[in-house]
Amino acid sequence: MPAPEKRTHPRYPLATSVQFYHGPSQRDFPGRCADISHGGMLMYVPSTVPVQPGQPIRLSVGSVSRPEFAMFSEKPVDATIVRVDRGTFISEGNIAVGVRFAVV
């Protein structure tokens, strides 16, 4: 039996570029969005980015094709890393990072 859905907000696929400022290293890094919701995002980042759950970041999202998420491409958004999945490195060549937006 599949596990019940725990997410508060439905996710939608969204392929767009992401730039983010990583607070702990005080550096900017590239990424690409895989999906988005009103509460957060899943993105793929290079394996060399020193991300850990709990770290603050500031996202700048590229063009957004879904009108309900257009506000995310208008200005940087503060977020917190909630999940880092390094297991995707083999299949994707990057690591998966789940983030929660600070303001929903």
Helices and strands as residue ranges (DSSP letters): E 12-22, E 27-36, E 40-45, E 56-61, G 67-73, E 77-85, G 86-88, H 89-92, E 95-101
